[in-house]
């Protein structure tokens, strides 16, 4: 087995983390075939802002083949999204036009580009109890060794020391394998958004 190590992330990890986001971009499964026209589409939302804005709450898992997992956190979600709105999203919108025509004809990348222009800043209630949020993705070779639990617990301990009362995260309803992992960490359901079977479940944990 490769020798794994956990370290703090930085913007130098951007492309490696974008690749992980792509390889988990189909509701936890490999999304490479879906985003061939723009492999970094998802990463620009779900990776870049964390490394840019809160690197102290960014953990990378690395082995002898390179970066193979990440776990990100944001201390105050609303402040994070405010900064994303001011500093990150305008650049995306300037570079990637909002697709027109029938959304049913869009590629998966075009659908993500539409999210650049129409972002979703949903935070489950009660917000004052779960203001922080977390995000984690691993390549297949990094799974099953306990590092996901360790990295999540490390981030939640950091958030607690910083004064956060709780954290939330969103899980695709189609990513059924993830629910057992989060429930084992002590997360409980807070809200469901979107169509049954296609939407997102928000889970929360008090710290």
ABEGO torsion letter per residue (X at the ends): XBBBBBBBBBAAAAAAAAAAAAAAABGGBBAAAAAAABAAAAAAAAAAAAAAABAAABBBBBBAAEBABBBBBBABAAAAAAAAAAAAAAAAAAABBBBBEBAAABBAAAAAAAAAABBBABBBOBAAABABBBBBBBBAAABGAGAAAAAAAAAAAAAAAAGBABBBBBBBAABAAAAAAAAAAGBBBABBBEBBGABBBBBBBBX
